Amino acid sequence: MTAFVSKALGPIGRLGRKRRRSRLNRMDGFQWVLTILLTLLAVFMLMPIVYIFNHALKPYHELFIYPPNLLVREATLQNFSELFLVAANSTVPISRYLFNSVIITGAAVVLVTVVSALCAYPISKHKFPGHELVFAAILLTLMFAPEVVQIPRYLVVSYLGLMNTYPGHILPLLAMPVGVFLLKQFIDQIPNDLLEAARIDGAGEFTVFLRVVIPVCMPAVATVAILTFQSSWGNIETSSLFMQDDEMKNFPFFLSTLTSNQANLVARQGAAAAAALILFVPSLIIFLLLQGKVIATMAHSGIK
């Protein structure tokens, strides 16, 4: 069977290799230099990912070696065993922290995507009085450092009585100017005639938004979902500021406590390395699954 498949696919494989070879032969000197530079840049960009995987597998004597090694020499799972031992001795079960993180991240991804789309659509297509000022104000918030809005966020969450609640985690994450910007740029490219045709066919404004605008903007929606997942999955700010009850804190906060003082900074460095990898893997998987949507968004939103 394998021989038959190989024989059947042989001409196709030879054709693909021949096309790649002919494409390489048509490249001039500048394209060769550009290809080599981009390849080196891609390898450089991959180094943090290679480091975080190797760092989690390093034994203790390699974790503190100077200068640090990029690749592990004697791979071990000792760091993961130490992390599970620390979690077993915790007063709050680690499953509780994971449950909180999953609930908060899932709700944040859905709500931020919906709020960003509902904000971008009228700014882009309805041109209400002052829409340019509203969009400029949204872009202005991109300039604010997170530390600048910590006190206003704390006051809002406190006055609304959301301390030690899931909405207290989610509400500070809802405003995402980057998401509004990406979706607005994408919606700008939808022809007005297409929306008008849907209205002539009897579709209401909500139906136009849900059945026409959102399906066309799926690449941008997926990109906003990825960005929201990354910001909420690794967020420890809401747990630190708004949650006094340990059972309401999330998984990244628990991981940050592994190296919270000078003694743990050394003694639990292995567990912290393993925890960093566990925290990183979901973001990597989500990105790999939706990377095509991200590239399409960047290509159609003017960000090149």
C-alpha positions as protocol buffer text, in pm:
chain_id: "A"
residue {
  index: 1
  type: MET
  ca { x: 0 y: 0 z: 0 }
}
residue {
  index: 2
  type: THR
  ca { x: 280 y: 240 z: 94 }
}
residue {
  index: 3
  type: ALA
  ca { x: 467 y: 156 z: -222 }
}
residue {
  index: 4
  type: PHE
  ca { x: 152 y: 214 z: -427 }
}
residue {
  index: 5
  type: VAL
  ca { x: 93 y: 555 z: -263 }
}
residue {
  index: 6
  type: SER
  ca { x: 455 y: 653 z: -312 }
}
residue {
  index: 7
  type: LYS
  ca { x: 437 y: 548 z: -675 }
}
residue {
  index: 8
  type: ALA
  ca { x: 111 y: 740 z: -725 }
}
residue {
  index: 9
  type: LEU
  ca { x: 240 y: 1056 z: -552 }
}
residue {
  index: 10
  type: GLY
  ca { x: 585 y: 1034 z: -702 }
}
residue {
  index: 11
  type: PRO
  ca { x: 511 y: 1245 z: -1012 }
}
residue {
  index: 12
  type: ILE
  ca { x: 335 y: 1507 z: -796 }
}
residue {
  index: 13
  type: GLY
  ca { x: 632 y: 1529 z: -561 }
}
residue {
  index: 14
  type: ARG
  ca { x: 877 y: 1555 z: -849 }
}
residue {
  index: 15
  type: LEU
  ca { x: 660 y: 1829 z: -1005 }
}
residue {
  index: 16
  type: GLY
  ca { x: 660 y: 2026 z: -677 }
}
residue {
  index: 17
  type: ARG
  ca { x: 1037 y: 1998 z: -640 }
}
residue {
  index: 18
  type: LYS
  ca { x: 1084 y: 2102 z: -1002 }
}
residue {
  index: 19
  type: ARG
  ca { x: 863 y: 2412 z: -953 }
}
residue {
  index: 20
  type: ARG
  ca { x: 1050 y: 2514 z: -636 }
}
residue {
  index: 21
  type: ARG
  ca { x: 1383 y: 2464 z: -814 }
}
residue {
  index: 22
  type: SER
  ca { x: 1271 y: 2671 z: -1114 }
}
residue {
  index: 23
  type: ARG
  ca { x: 1142 y: 2942 z: -880 }
}
residue {
  index: 24
  type: LEU
  ca { x: 1480 y: 2955 z: -705 }
}
residue {
  index: 25
  type: ASN
  ca { x: 1658 y: 2969 z: -1041 }
}
residue {
  index: 26
  type: ARG
  ca { x: 1452 y: 3274 z: -1142 }
}
residue {
  index: 27
  type: MET
  ca { x: 1557 y: 3473 z: -832 }
}
residue {
  index: 28
  type: ASP
  ca { x: 1807 y: 3754 z: -889 }
}
residue {
  index: 29
  type: GLY
  ca { x: 2084 y: 3861 z: -653 }
}
residue {
  index: 30
  type: PHE
  ca { x: 1870 y: 4108 z: -454 }
}
residue {
  index: 31
  type: GLN
  ca { x: 1601 y: 3846 z: -396 }
}
residue {
  index: 32
  type: TRP
  ca { x: 1863 y: 3596 z: -277 }
}
residue {
  index: 33
  type: VAL
  ca { x: 2004 y: 3851 z: -29 }
}
residue {
  index: 34
  type: LEU
  ca { x: 1651 y: 3940 z: 88 }
}
residue {
  index: 35
  type: THR
  ca { x: 1561 y: 3573 z: 130 }
}
residue {
  index: 36
  type: ILE
  ca { x: 1873 y: 3505 z: 338 }
}
residue {
  index: 37
  type: LEU
  ca { x: 1815 y: 3812 z: 557 }
}
residue {
  index: 38
  type: LEU
  ca { x: 1450 y: 3721 z: 617 }
}
residue {
  index: 39
  type: THR
  ca { x: 1549 y: 3363 z: 700 }
}
residue {
  index: 40
  type: LEU
  ca { x: 1803 y: 3486 z: 955 }
}
residue {
  index: 41
  type: LEU
  ca { x: 1543 y: 3724 z: 1101 }
}
residue {
  index: 42
  type: ALA
  ca { x: 1291 y: 3439 z: 1128 }
}
residue {
  index: 43
  type: VAL
  ca { x: 1547 y: 3224 z: 1311 }
}
residue {
  index: 44
  type: PHE
  ca { x: 1620 y: 3515 z: 1546 }
}
residue {
  index: 45
  type: MET
  ca { x: 1248 y: 3563 z: 1616 }
}
residue {
  index: 46
  type: LEU
  ca { x: 1215 y: 3194 z: 1699 }
}
residue {
  index: 47
  type: MET
  ca { x: 1492 y: 3205 z: 1960 }
}
residue {
  index: 48
  type: PRO
  ca { x: 1265 y: 3306 z: 2256 }
}
residue {
  index: 49
  type: ILE
  ca { x: 1034 y: 3013 z: 2180 }
}
residue {
  index: 50
  type: VAL
  ca { x: 1329 y: 2773 z: 2159 }
}
residue {
  index: 51
  type: TYR
  ca { x: 1466 y: 2917 z: 2484 }
}
residue {
  index: 52
  type: ILE
  ca { x: 1143 y: 2881 z: 2683 }
}
residue {
  index: 53
  type: PHE
  ca { x: 1104 y: 2516 z: 2579 }
}
residue {
  index: 54
  type: ASN
  ca { x: 1466 y: 2432 z: 2660 }
}
residue {
  index: 55
  type: HIS
  ca { x: 1464 y: 2636 z: 2983 }
}
residue {
  index: 56
  type: ALA
  ca { x: 1176 y: 2427 z: 3120 }
}
residue {
  index: 57
  type: LEU
  ca { x: 1372 y: 2106 z: 3059 }
}
residue {
  index: 58
  type: LYS
  ca { x: 1700 y: 2221 z: 3216 }
}
residue {
  index: 59
  type: PRO
  ca { x: 1825 y: 2069 z: 3544 }
}
residue {
  index: 60
  type: TYR
  ca { x: 1912 y: 2312 z: 3824 }
}
residue {
  index: 61
  type: HIS
  ca { x: 2283 y: 2332 z: 3752 }
}
residue {
  index: 62
  type: GLU
  ca { x: 2202 y: 2447 z: 3397 }
}
residue {
  index: 63
  type: LEU
  ca { x: 1938 y: 2701 z: 3504 }
}
residue {
  index: 64
  type: PHE
  ca { x: 2196 y: 2915 z: 3686 }
}
residue {
  index: 65
  type: ILE
  ca { x: 2490 y: 2867 z: 3454 }
}
residue {
  index: 66
  type: TYR
  ca { x: 2652 y: 3190 z: 3324 }
}
residue {
  index: 67
  type: PRO
  ca { x: 2648 y: 3274 z: 3039 }
}
residue {
  index: 68
  type: PRO
  ca { x: 2315 y: 3093 z: 2993 }
}
residue {
  index: 69
  type: ASN
  ca { x: 2284 y: 2821 z: 2731 }
}
residue {
  index: 70
  type: LEU
  ca { x: 2014 y: 2844 z: 2468 }
}
residue {
  index: 71
  type: LEU
  ca { x: 1980 y: 2466 z: 2430 }
}
residue {
  index: 72
  type: VAL
  ca { x: 1947 y: 2218 z: 2714 }
}
residue {
  index: 73
  type: ARG
  ca { x: 2232 y: 1966 z: 2755 }
}
residue {
  index: 74
  type: GLU
  ca { x: 2080 y: 1717 z: 3000 }
}
residue {
  index: 75
  type: ALA
  ca { x: 1701 y: 1731 z: 2952 }
}
residue {
  index: 76
  type: THR
  ca { x: 1489 y: 1639 z: 3255 }
}
residue {
  index: 77
  type: LEU
  ca { x: 1127 y: 1660 z: 3372 }
}
residue {
  index: 78
  type: GLN
  ca { x: 1235 y: 1744 z: 3728 }
}
residue {
  index: 79
  type: ASN
  ca { x: 1099 y: 2100 z: 3700 }
}
residue {
  index: 80
  type: PHE
  ca { x: 749 y: 1974 z: 3619 }
}
residue {
  index: 81
  type: SER
  ca { x: 761 y: 1731 z: 3914 }
}
residue {
  index: 82
  type: GLU
  ca { x: 859 y: 2018 z: 4143 }
}
residue {
  index: 83
  type: LEU
  ca { x: 574 y: 2232 z: 4008 }
}
residue {
  index: 84
  type: PHE
  ca { x: 317 y: 1958 z: 4074 }
}
residue {
  index: 85
  type: LEU
  ca { x: 460 y: 1910 z: 4427 }
}
residue {
  index: 86
  type: VAL
  ca { x: 422 y: 2282 z: 4502 }
}
residue {
  index: 87
  type: ALA
  ca { x: 67 y: 2278 z: 4364 }
}
residue {
  index: 88
  type: ALA
  ca { x: -23 y: 1975 z: 4579 }
}
residue {
  index: 89
  type: ASN
  ca { x: 90 y: 2158 z: 4894 }
}
residue {
  index: 90
  type: SER
  ca { x: -105 y: 2475 z: 4808 }
}
residue {
  index: 91
  type: THR
  ca { x: -400 y: 2575 z: 5032 }
}
residue {
  index: 92
  type: VAL
  ca { x: -617 y: 2636 z: 4724 }
}
residue {
  index: 93
  type: PRO
  ca { x: -625 y: 2351 z: 4467 }
}
residue {
  index: 94
  type: ILE
  ca { x: -452 y: 2434 z: 4143 }
}
residue {
  index: 95
  type: SER
  ca { x: -764 y: 2317 z: 3959 }
}
residue {
  index: 96
  type: ARG
  ca { x: -947 y: 2617 z: 4111 }
}
residue {
  index: 97
  type: TYR
  ca { x: -692 y: 2859 z: 3963 }
}
residue {
  index: 98
  type: LEU
  ca { x: -718 y: 2685 z: 3625 }
}
residue {
  index: 99
  type: PHE
  ca { x: -1098 y: 2694 z: 3636 }
}
residue {
  index: 100
  type: ASN
  ca { x: -1093 y: 3068 z: 3709 }
}
residue {
  index: 101
  type: SER
  ca { x: -850 y: 3132 z: 3422 }
}
residue {
  index: 102
  type: VAL
  ca { x: -1058 y: 2933 z: 3172 }
}
residue {
  index: 103
  type: ILE
  ca { x: -1382 y: 3109 z: 3271 }
}
residue {
  index: 104
  type: ILE
  ca { x: -1225 y: 3456 z: 3268 }
}
residue {
  index: 105
  type: THR
  ca { x: -1038 y: 3404 z: 2940 }
}
residue {
  index: 106
  type: GLY
  ca { x: -1336 y: 3249 z: 2760 }
}
residue {
  index: 107
  type: ALA
  ca { x: -1573 y: 3525 z: 2870 }
}
residue {
  index: 108
  type: ALA
  ca { x: -1319 y: 3796 z: 2786 }
}
residue {
  index: 109
  type: VAL
  ca { x: -1257 y: 3660 z: 2434 }
}
residue {
  index: 110
  type: VAL
  ca { x: -1630 y: 3650 z: 2354 }
}
residue {
  index: 111
  type: LEU
  ca { x: -1722 y: 3983 z: 2512 }
}
residue {
  index: 112
  type: VAL
  ca { x: -1423 y: 4181 z: 2383 }
}
residue {
  index: 113
  type: THR
  ca { x: -1483 y: 4056 z: 2029 }
}
residue {
  index: 114
  type: VAL
  ca { x: -1853 y: 4146 z: 2042 }
}
residue {
  index: 115
  type: VAL
  ca { x: -1795 y: 4488 z: 2203 }
}
residue {
  index: 116
  type: SER
  ca { x: -1514 y: 4576 z: 1958 }
}
residue {
  index: 117
  type: ALA
  ca { x: -1728 y: 4477 z: 1657 }
}
residue {
  index: 118
  type: LEU
  ca { x: -2032 y: 4668 z: 1786 }
}
residue {
  index: 119
  type: CYS
  ca { x: -1812 y: 4974 z: 1837 }
}
residue {
  index: 120
  type: ALA
  ca { x: -1630 y: 4954 z: 1501 }
}
residue {
  index: 121
  type: TYR
  ca { x: -1937 y: 4901 z: 1279 }
}
residue {
  index: 122
  type: PRO
  ca { x: -2122 y: 5231 z: 1344 }
}
residue {
  index: 123
  type: ILE
  ca { x: -1797 y: 5429 z: 1336 }
}
residue {
  index: 124
  type: SER
  ca { x: -1713 y: 5281 z: 998 }
}
residue {
  index: 125
  type: LYS
  ca { x: -2049 y: 5267 z: 819 }
}
residue {
  index: 126
  type: HIS
  ca { x: -2299 y: 5501 z: 987 }
}
residue {
  index: 127
  type: LYS
  ca { x: -2089 y: 5816 z: 1012 }
}
residue {
  index: 128
  type: PHE
  ca { x: -2289 y: 5965 z: 1299 }
}
residue {
  index: 129
  type: PRO
  ca { x: -2203 y: 6321 z: 1412 }
}
residue {
  index: 130
  type: GLY
  ca { x: -1872 y: 6313 z: 1597 }
}
residue {
  index: 131
  type: HIS
  ca { x: -1769 y: 5966 z: 1478 }
}
residue {
  index: 132
  type: GLU
  ca { x: -1423 y: 6092 z: 1384 }
}
residue {
  index: 133
  type: LEU
  ca { x: -1380 y: 6241 z: 1733 }
}
residue {
  index: 134
  type: VAL
  ca { x: -1489 y: 5914 z: 1894 }
}
residue {
  index: 135
  type: PHE
  ca { x: -1244 y: 5716 z: 1679 }
}
residue {
  index: 136
  type: ALA
  ca { x: -965 y: 5964 z: 1756 }
}
residue {
  index: 137
  type: ALA
  ca { x: -1037 y: 5926 z: 2130 }
}
residue {
  index: 138
  type: ILE
  ca { x: -1016 y: 5546 z: 2095 }
}
residue {
  index: 139
  type: LEU
  ca { x: -683 y: 5576 z: 1916 }
}
residue {
  index: 140
  type: LEU
  ca { x: -561 y: 5817 z: 2185 }
}
residue {
  index: 141
  type: THR
  ca { x: -613 y: 5551 z: 2451 }
}
residue {
  index: 142
  type: LEU
  ca { x: -349 y: 5342 z: 2274 }
}
residue {
  index: 143
  type: MET
  ca { x: -93 y: 5591 z: 2409 }
}
residue {
  index: 144
  type: PHE
  ca { x: -182 y: 5525 z: 2775 }
}
residue {
  index: 145
  type: ALA
  ca { x: 51 y: 5302 z: 2972 }
}
residue {
  index: 146
  type: PRO
  ca { x: -139 y: 5042 z: 3180 }
}
residue {
  index: 147
  type: GLU
  ca { x: -3 y: 5193 z: 3504 }
}
residue {
  index: 148
  type: VAL
  ca { x: -174 y: 5524 z: 3425 }
}
residue {
  index: 149
  type: VAL
  ca { x: -525 y: 5373 z: 3443 }
}
residue {
  index: 150
  type: GLN
  ca { x: -472 y: 5139 z: 3740 }
}
residue {
  index: 151
  type: ILE
  ca { x: -623 y: 5378 z: 3997 }
}
residue {
  index: 152
  type: PRO
  ca { x: -931 y: 5469 z: 3782 }
}
residue {
  index: 153
  type: ARG
  ca { x: -988 y: 5098 z: 3716 }
}
residue {
  index: 154
  type: TYR
  ca { x: -966 y: 5018 z: 4086 }
}
residue {
  index: 155
  type: LEU
  ca { x: -1214 y: 5294 z: 4173 }
}
residue {
  index: 156
  type: VAL
  ca { x: -1463 y: 5180 z: 3905 }
}
residue {
  index: 157
  type: VAL
  ca { x: -1447 y: 4815 z: 4010 }
}
residue {
  index: 158
  type: SER
  ca { x: -1472 y: 4910 z: 4378 }
}
residue {
  index: 159
  type: TYR
  ca { x: -1768 y: 5150 z: 4334 }
}
residue {
  index: 160
  type: LEU
  ca { x: -1956 y: 4891 z: 4125 }
}
residue {
  index: 161
  type: GLY
  ca { x: -1910 y: 4632 z: 4399 }
}
residue {
  index: 162
  type: LEU
  ca { x: -1725 y: 4388 z: 4173 }
}
residue {
  index: 163
  type: MET
  ca { x: -1437 y: 4304 z: 4407 }
}
residue {
  index: 164
  type: ASN
  ca { x: -1383 y: 3926 z: 4441 }
}
residue {
  index: 165
  type: THR
  ca { x: -1618 y: 3850 z: 4148 }
}
residue {
  index: 166
  type: TYR
  ca { x: -1569 y: 3723 z: 3793 }
}
residue {
  index: 167
  type: PRO
  ca { x: -1703 y: 4051 z: 3643 }
}
residue {
  index: 168
  type: GLY
  ca { x: -1426 y: 4223 z: 3840 }
}
residue {
  index: 169
  type: HIS
  ca { x: -1178 y: 4020 z: 3634 }
}
residue {
  index: 170
  type: ILE
  ca { x: -1353 y: 4070 z: 3301 }
}
residue {
  index: 171
  type: LEU
  ca { x: -1472 y: 4435 z: 3308 }
}
residue {
  index: 172
  type: PRO
  ca { x: -1121 y: 4592 z: 3303 }
}
residue {
  index: 173
  type: LEU
  ca { x: -1037 y: 4382 z: 2993 }
}
residue {
  index: 174
  type: LEU
  ca { x: -1339 y: 4482 z: 2783 }
}
residue {
  index: 175
  type: ALA
  ca { x: -1197 y: 4807 z: 2645 }
}
residue {
  index: 176
  type: MET
  ca { x: -955 y: 4704 z: 2371 }
}
residue {
  index: 177
  type: PRO
  ca { x: -866 y: 4993 z: 2136 }
}
residue {
  index: 178
  type: VAL
  ca { x: -651 y: 4773 z: 1911 }
}
residue {
  index: 179
  type: GLY
  ca { x: -948 y: 4546 z: 1844 }
}
residue {
  index: 180
  type: VAL
  ca { x: -1172 y: 4840 z: 1752 }
}
residue {
  index: 181
  type: PHE
  ca { x: -902 y: 4976 z: 1521 }
}
residue {
  index: 182
  type: LEU
  ca { x: -847 y: 4645 z: 1338 }
}
residue {
  index: 183
  type: LEU
  ca { x: -1218 y: 4578 z: 1292 }
}
residue {
  index: 184
  type: LYS
  ca { x: -1287 y: 4935 z: 1179 }
}
residue {
  index: 185
  type: GLN
  ca { x: -1013 y: 4915 z: 916 }
}
residue {
  index: 186
  type: PHE
  ca { x: -1155 y: 4583 z: 794 }
}
residue {
  index: 187
  type: ILE
  ca { x: -1518 y: 4701 z: 786 }
}
residue {
  index: 188
  type: ASP
  ca { x: -1414 y: 5011 z: 586 }
}
residue {
  index: 189
  type: GLN
  ca { x: -1335 y: 4780 z: 293 }
}
residue {
  index: 190
  type: ILE
  ca { x: -1684 y: 4626 z: 279 }
}
residue {
  index: 191
  type: PRO
  ca { x: -1871 y: 4788 z: -15 }
}
residue {
  index: 192
  type: ASN
  ca { x: -2165 y: 5001 z: 94 }
}
residue {
  index: 193
  type: ASP
  ca { x: -2360 y: 4857 z: -201 }
}
residue {
  index: 194
  type: LEU
  ca { x: -2340 y: 4513 z: -41 }
}
residue {
  index: 195
  type: LEU
  ca { x: -2494 y: 4642 z: 283 }
}
residue {
  index: 196
  type: GLU
  ca { x: -2755 y: 4841 z: 91 }
}
residue {
  index: 197
  type: ALA
  ca { x: -2853 y: 4531 z: -110 }
}
residue {
  index: 198
  type: ALA
  ca { x: -2911 y: 4341 z: 214 }
}
residue {
  index: 199
  type: ARG
  ca { x: -3130 y: 4625 z: 346 }
}
residue {
  index: 200
  type: ILE
  ca { x: -3332 y: 4632 z: 21 }
}
residue {
  index: 201
  type: ASP
  ca { x: -3392 y: 4258 z: 65 }
}
residue {
  index: 202
  type: GLY
  ca { x: -3555 y: 4335 z: 397 }
}
residue {
  index: 203
  type: ALA
  ca { x: -3270 y: 4273 z: 639 }
}
residue {
  index: 204
  type: GLY
  ca { x: -3269 y: 4483 z: 953 }
}
residue {
  index: 205
  type: GLU
  ca { x: -2959 y: 4657 z: 1082 }
}
residue {
  index: 206
  type: PHE
  ca { x: -2880 y: 4382 z: 1331 }
}
residue {
  index: 207
  type: THR
  ca { x: -2924 y: 4118 z: 1059 }
}
residue {
  index: 208
  type: VAL
  ca { x: -2691 y: 4310 z: 827 }
}
residue {
  index: 209
  type: PHE
  ca { x: -2433 y: 4329 z: 1105 }
}
residue {
  index: 210
  type: LEU
  ca { x: -2465 y: 3962 z: 1201 }
}
residue {
  index: 211
  type: ARG
  ca { x: -2516 y: 3798 z: 858 }
}
residue {
  index: 212
  type: VAL
  ca { x: -2306 y: 4024 z: 631 }
}
residue {
  index: 213
  type: VAL
  ca { x: -2049 y: 4226 z: 826 }
}
residue {
  index: 214
  type: ILE
  ca { x: -1929 y: 3964 z: 1074 }
}
residue {
  index: 215
  type: PRO
  ca { x: -1879 y: 3678 z: 818 }
}
residue {
  index: 216
  type: VAL
  ca { x: -1677 y: 3911 z: 592 }
}
residue {
  index: 217
  type: CYS
  ca { x: -1467 y: 4027 z: 889 }
}
residue {
  index: 218
  type: MET
  ca { x: -1389 y: 3682 z: 1028 }
}
residue {
  index: 219
  type: PRO
  ca { x: -1010 y: 3721 z: 981 }
}
residue {
  index: 220
  type: ALA
  ca { x: -1016 y: 4041 z: 1190 }
}
residue {
  index: 221
  type: VAL
  ca { x: -1250 y: 3880 z: 1444 }
}
residue {
  index: 222
  type: ALA
  ca { x: -1008 y: 3588 z: 1480 }
}
residue {
  index: 223
  type: THR
  ca { x: -716 y: 3829 z: 1526 }
}
residue {
  index: 224
  type: VAL
  ca { x: -899 y: 4022 z: 1798 }
}
residue {
  index: 225
  type: ALA
  ca { x: -981 y: 3690 z: 1966 }
}
residue {
  index: 226
  type: ILE
  ca { x: -612 y: 3589 z: 1964 }
}
residue {
  index: 227
  type: LEU
  ca { x: -499 y: 3925 z: 2105 }
}
residue {
  index: 228
  type: THR
  ca { x: -764 y: 3907 z: 2376 }
}
residue {
  index: 229
  type: PHE
  ca { x: -671 y: 3552 z: 2465 }
}
residue {
  index: 230
  type: GLN
  ca { x: -305 y: 3648 z: 2505 }
}
residue {
  index: 231
  type: SER
  ca { x: -380 y: 3953 z: 2721 }
}
residue {
  index: 232
  type: SER
  ca { x: -635 y: 3781 z: 2947 }
}
residue {
  index: 233
  type: TRP
  ca { x: -467 y: 3438 z: 2976 }
}
residue {
  index: 234
  type: GLY
  ca { x: -147 y: 3586 z: 3117 }
}
residue {
  index: 235
  type: ASN
  ca { x: -308 y: 3872 z: 3309 }
}
residue {
  index: 236
  type: ILE
  ca { x: -226 y: 3897 z: 3681 }
}
residue {
  index: 237
  type: GLU
  ca { x: -326 y: 4262 z: 3732 }
}
residue {
  index: 238
  type: THR
  ca { x: -693 y: 4192 z: 3814 }
}
residue {
  index: 239
  type: SER
  ca { x: -600 y: 3919 z: 4062 }
}
residue {
  index: 240
  type: SER
  ca { x: -348 y: 4144 z: 4235 }
}
residue {
  index: 241
  type: LEU
  ca { x: -565 y: 4457 z: 4255 }
}
residue {
  index: 242
  type: PHE
  ca { x: -928 y: 4345 z: 4272 }
}
residue {
  index: 243
  type: MET
  ca { x: -923 y: 3997 z: 4433 }
}
residue {
  index: 244
  type: GLN
  ca { x: -850 y: 3955 z: 4802 }
}
residue {
  index: 245
  type: ASP
  ca { x: -999 y: 3605 z: 4817 }
}
residue {
  index: 246
  type: ASP
  ca { x: -742 y: 3346 z: 4705 }
}
residue {
  index: 247
  type: GLU
  ca { x: -1011 y: 3126 z: 4552 }
}
residue {
  index: 248
  type: MET
  ca { x: -1096 y: 3402 z: 4301 }
}
residue {
  index: 249
  type: LYS
  ca { x: -741 y: 3447 z: 4172 }
}
residue {
  index: 250
  type: ASN
  ca { x: -629 y: 3301 z: 3842 }
}
residue {
  index: 251
  type: PHE
  ca { x: -359 y: 3059 z: 3729 }
}
residue {
  index: 252
  type: PRO
  ca { x: -99 y: 3320 z: 3620 }
}
residue {
  index: 253
  type: PHE
  ca { x: -117 y: 3480 z: 3965 }
}
residue {
  index: 254
  type: PHE
  ca { x: -51 y: 3142 z: 4127 }
}
residue {
  index: 255
  type: LEU
  ca { x: 250 y: 3095 z: 3901 }
}
residue {
  index: 256
  type: SER
  ca { x: 383 y: 3441 z: 3989 }
}
residue {
  index: 257
  type: THR
  ca { x: 380 y: 3346 z: 4359 }
}
residue {
  index: 258
  type: LEU
  ca { x: 635 y: 3073 z: 4288 }
}
residue {
  index: 259
  type: THR
  ca { x: 907 y: 3337 z: 4269 }
}
residue {
  index: 260
  type: SER
  ca { x: 744 y: 3606 z: 4481 }
}
residue {
  index: 261
  type: ASN
  ca { x: 1032 y: 3649 z: 4727 }
}
residue {
  index: 262
  type: GLN
  ca { x: 1409 y: 3630 z: 4712 }
}
residue {
  index: 263
  type: ALA
  ca { x: 1427 y: 3277 z: 4859 }
}
residue {
  index: 264
  type: ASN
  ca { x: 1174 y: 3136 z: 4613 }
}
residue {
  index: 265
  type: LEU
  ca { x: 1346 y: 3319 z: 4329 }
}
residue {
  index: 266
  type: VAL
  ca { x: 1630 y: 3070 z: 4361 }
}
residue {
  index: 267
  type: ALA
  ca { x: 1469 y: 2765 z: 4521 }
}
residue {
  index: 268
  type: ARG
  ca { x: 1170 y: 2749 z: 4284 }
}
residue {
  index: 269
  type: GLN
  ca { x: 1336 y: 2863 z: 3965 }
}
residue {
  index: 270
  type: GLY
  ca { x: 1282 y: 2519 z: 3810 }
}
residue {
  index: 271
  type: ALA
  ca { x: 909 y: 2519 z: 3889 }
}
residue {
  index: 272
  type: ALA
  ca { x: 883 y: 2874 z: 3755 }
}
residue {
  index: 273
  type: ALA
  ca { x: 1047 y: 2766 z: 3427 }
}
residue {
  index: 274
  type: ALA
  ca { x: 802 y: 2477 z: 3390 }
}
residue {
  index: 275
  type: ALA
  ca { x: 511 y: 2707 z: 3477 }
}
residue {
  index: 276
  type: ALA
  ca { x: 620 y: 2960 z: 3215 }
}
residue {
  index: 277
  type: LEU
  ca { x: 609 y: 2687 z: 2951 }
}
residue {
  index: 278
  type: ILE
  ca { x: 263 y: 2569 z: 3062 }
}
residue {
  index: 279
  type: LEU
  ca { x: 139 y: 2927 z: 3047 }
}
residue {
  index: 280
  type: PHE
  ca { x: 290 y: 2980 z: 2702 }
}
residue {
  index: 281
  type: VAL
  ca { x: 172 y: 2663 z: 2523 }
}
residue {
  index: 282
  type: PRO
  ca { x: -204 y: 2754 z: 2498 }
}
residue {
  index: 283
  type: SER
  ca { x: -121 y: 3089 z: 2337 }
}
residue {
  index: 284
  type: LEU
  ca { x: 110 y: 2916 z: 2089 }
}
residue {
  index: 285
  type: ILE
  ca { x: -156 y: 2658 z: 1997 }
}
residue {
  index: 286
  type: ILE
  ca { x: -423 y: 2924 z: 1948 }
}
residue {
  index: 287
  type: PHE
  ca { x: -191 y: 3127 z: 1727 }
}
residue {
  index: 288
  type: LEU
  ca { x: -88 y: 2827 z: 1516 }
}
residue {
  index: 289
  type: LEU
  ca { x: -453 y: 2736 z: 1458 }
}
residue {
  index: 290
  type: LEU
  ca { x: -555 y: 3090 z: 1356 }
}
residue {
  index: 291
  type: GLN
  ca { x: -234 y: 3231 z: 1204 }
}
residue {
  index: 292
  type: GLY
  ca { x: -386 y: 3240 z: 854 }
}
residue {
  index: 293
  type: LYS
  ca { x: -657 y: 3474 z: 980 }
}
residue {
  index: 294
  type: VAL
  ca { x: -397 y: 3702 z: 1140 }
}
residue {
  index: 295
  type: ILE
  ca { x: -201 y: 3733 z: 816 }
}
residue {
  index: 296
  type: ALA
  ca { x: -520 y: 3809 z: 621 }
}
residue {
  index: 297
  type: THR
  ca { x: -610 y: 4081 z: 873 }
}
residue {
  index: 298
  type: MET
  ca { x: -272 y: 4249 z: 847 }
}
residue {
  index: 299
  type: ALA
  ca { x: -290 y: 4235 z: 466 }
}
residue {
  index: 300
  type: HIS
  ca { x: -636 y: 4396 z: 449 }
}
residue {
  index: 301
  type: SER
  ca { x: -620 y: 4650 z: 731 }
}
residue {
  index: 302
  type: GLY
  ca { x: -331 y: 4857 z: 599 }
}
residue {
  index: 303
  type: ILE
  ca { x: -81 y: 4722 z: 855 }
}
residue {
  index: 304
  type: LYS
  ca { x: 206 y: 4586 z: 645 }
}
